[in-house]
Amino acid sequence: MGGPAADRLLRCEVRPTREWENAGPRHHVPVTSPLHHSKSDRHQAFNELAGAYSTAQPDYPEALWAALRDALADKPVPQVAADVGSGTGISTRQLAAALPHWHIIGVEPGDAMRAQAAEDSRGTAIEFVHGSAEEMPLEAASVGLVVAAQVLHWLDHSRFYAEARRVLAPGGTIGIVQINRSWPDSPLLEDYENFLEEHSPGYSRDYCQFDVVAELAAAGFDHVRHMPSEWILSMTHERFVNMARSSTKLQAAVDALGDAHVEGVLRALLEQHHPSGKFEVPYISDLYTGQHRGNPL
């Protein structure tokens, strides 16, 4: 959670500013997701944005997948990986590239998102199946890796962790990826977040702040690690607008204010902060991993 890389609207230019390390939790304020919609409403919202999401959302930084691959090194587990909430397959395809000898399964509840993923992944051996992070259509102890990339805020955490333990073989790894724009480092992003908080019902810029290290440990995973990284995404006005329009958070503001009004606000902010038309967006990536100790549930 895009068309083939060459066709993606956004391209990531990753410039790490901090080494991946076992840095412990940075977020200490657990918050409940503000996205209080039913599962069917959430699935429908993403279904309506499948095409836009595919073309506008950026790739994840390659260093993240390299770190996850290193976490799997020399582990005698099934070479099967499940990417839950796989959406249009952006993370799934990068996972497949990082683990070329593994069987990769994208688990996605949204029909349109899953169809877009299959279309964008033609020529690969990736399998996309209907299911959710809390109810995977997989056998017990059948996979060596479960990945949740930028979807934790949508999930019932306790049910997801229990389901991950069910499908993971003993010694298998859970990997949770969180990607956030670093709004304190950008006046444009500060104003954009202010706009969303004012006009997207229930939205908070802190919606992804969970103490994942503590959650994984409490859920029964061993060797829990947190590996953060900072990086830069090169951007233009059009790319920013298209990426924003592929977000369910902005779509809620569009529903309230109208498409023309919201786009006008976005373009005014871009002209105010970056009149040249080209700029950089700072991001923070967090990879959390834990190992299933194999105890009975």
N, C-alpha and C positions, 0 to 999 in steps of 0.2 A: 504496500500500500505504500499505463503509460504506453504509447506505441514503442516500437523499437528505438533504441537509444539514438540512432541517427535522425529519427523523425521527431524526437521530443522537442517541444518548444523551448524548454529551459535546459540549460546546460550548467552543470556544477563545475566551478573552478575551485578546487579544495586547497586551501592554504592552512594547514594545521598550525595553530599557535600555541598548542600545549600537547605534550606527549600523552599517548594513551597510558593510563596507569591505574593501579588499584587505589583510587582516591577516596573511596567511601562515599556515602550519600551527600549530595549537595543540597537536595530539597528535603526540608524537614517539616513542611507544613502540609499534612495530608488534607486534601479537600475533596469533597464529593463532586463528581462531574456535573457541571451546570446544564448539561444537555439532556434535560428531563423529557425525553420523548419515548414513546413506545418503540420496541424493536422494529415493528412493521413500519412506523413512521421514519425511523432512521434508515432502514434499508431503502425505502422509497426515495428519500432525499438523496442518497448516494446513487441510486439507479438513474435519477433524472440528471445527474452530473457526470455520468460515466464517461462520455466522450470528452468533455472538458477536462475532467480529472486526468484522463489518459494522456492528453497532449500538453497539459500545463504544469503538472506536478514534477518536481525535479528528482533526479536520481539521489540516492543516499551516498555519502562519501565512501570511497573504496576502502579507506582505512578501517572503517567500521566492520566490513565483511572480512577483512584480513584478520582483525582481532578475534572475530567470532570463529573463523577457521582455526586459528591458533588454539582457541579454547577447546576445540574438538580433537586436537592432535593426540594420536596414540590411544584413543579411547575405544575399547572393543564393544562398540554398539552397532545396531543396525544402521546401514548407510541410507536412511530414509529421513527426510526432513519435512515437517509440516509448517507452513507459513499461514498463520491464522489471521482472518480479516484481510485476506490478500488483495482485495480490491481489484484494480485493473492489472495487477501483477508486477508493479514496479519493483517492489522488494523481492518478489518471488524470482524474477529473472536474474536479479543481481545475486541472490542466494545460489541459484543454479550455476552461475558463472564462477562463483567462489568455491563451489563444491561440485566439480564437473563429474565426479564418479558416483554421486549420490542420486537417489530418486527423490525428486522434489514435488511436493503436493501443496497446492494452494487451496486453502479452505475458506470459502466465502459464501455468506448467506444471500447476498444481493444478486438476482438473476442477471441484470444488465451489466453489473460490474464484472461478474464471472464470465459473461459472454465477451465483453470487451477484452478481458485478460486472455481468453483463449485466442481471440483474433490477433491480439498484439504479440502473442507468444508462438505463432505458427512457425514451424521448423525446429522447435525445441521438444524435448521429451517431458516437459512439465505437465503434470496432471492437475486439473482444477476440479474440485468437488464441492457440492452444496453442503454446508454445515456451518457451525459457529465455533468460536473459541471455547465456549462452555459445553458444546455437544459436538465433538468431532466424530465423523464417520470412520473411525480407525480402530483397529484391534488393540487390546491392552498390550503394553510392553512391545509395541511394534515399530517405534521410531527412535532415532538417536538424537533428534533435535526438534524442539518446538520453538518457533520464532513468532513474536508479536511485534510488528513494526508500526509504530505510530497509531496504535489502536487501543492502548490500555484504558484510555479515558472513556471508551465506549463499553467496557466490559464489566461484568460482575467479577471482581477480582478473586474472591474466594472460590467461586465455581470454576473459573478459568484455571487457577493454580491446581485445584484438585483434578481437573480433567487432564491438564498437562502431565501430572504425575501418573495418571492412569495409562496414558498412551506411551509415555517414555519408558524405554527399557532401563533396567538398573544401570546407573552410570551415565544415563543420557543427560543432555543439557537443555535448559531453558534459556532463551535469549530474548530480552525485551529491549526494544529500541525506542528511544524518545528523541524527537527532533523539534527544537524550538527556535524561533527567531529571537535574537538577543536584543529585545526592544530597549533596554537601558542604554545600549551603545549606539542608538540611531534615533535622531529626532523624528524622522519620517515614521519609523515603526511605533514610536511613542504616540504620535498623533493617530496613526491607524488603529492601534489598540484602544485608544480613548474613544474613537468613533464606534468600534465594534461593541465596546462595553456600554455605550449609550444607546445603540440602536439595534443590537442583536439580542433578543430577549434571553436572559439567563446566562449570557456569556461572561466569562472572566478570563483575563489573560493568564491566570494561574491554574487553568483547568487541567493542565498536565502535571501539576506538582503533587507527586506521591512519594512517599518514602519506600521506594521499591526494594532497597536492600533489606529493610526490616520486614517488609511483606513477604519476600521470598524466604527469608530465614524462618519466619513464623509459619509459612506454608510447608516447611519440611525439606527445603533444598539446602544442600551443603555447599561449601566453597563459594559462597556468594561474592561476586566482584562487581564493582562499578568502574567503568572505563569511560571517562568523558573526553570530548575533543571539541575544539572550536574551529570553525571554518568559514569561508567567505563564498557567497554565491554572486557571480556577476549578473547584473540586471539591467534591463531597459524599462522605459515606461510601459510599453506594450506587454512585456513579459510579466511585469508586476500586476498589471490589471488582469491579465488572463489567469495568472496563478490565483489571485484573490477571488476571481469569479468562479473558480472551480471548488471553492470552499463552502461547506454547508453553513459555516458561521456567517460569512458575508451574505449568503443566500437568504438567511433570515432577515438581514437588514434590507435586502432587496424586496422581500415580501412586504416589509413594513413601509418602506419609503418609495419604492419604485426603482426600476432598473436605471433610468436616465439620471435620476437624482444621485444615486449611489455612485455611478460611474463618474459623474461630474465632480463629486467630492474627492474620489480617488485621484482623478487627473489634476485637480487643483492642489492637492497635497504634493503630488509628484513635481509639479511645476514650482511650487514653493520651496521644496527642499532640494530638488535635483533638476534644475532647469536645463542642464546639458543633455538630459535624456539617458545618461548612462551613470550607473552608480553600483555600489556593492551592498549586499545585505549580510550582516553577521548572523551566524547560526551557532547553536550549541547542540551537539549530539551526545546522547548518553546511551551506552550499552551496558546492560545488566545481565549477568549470567549466574546460573546456579546449577548444581548437579543433583540429579535424582538419586537419593541414597539407596533406593530399592526396598525400603520398608513397606509392609502392607499398609494400604490406606485404612 
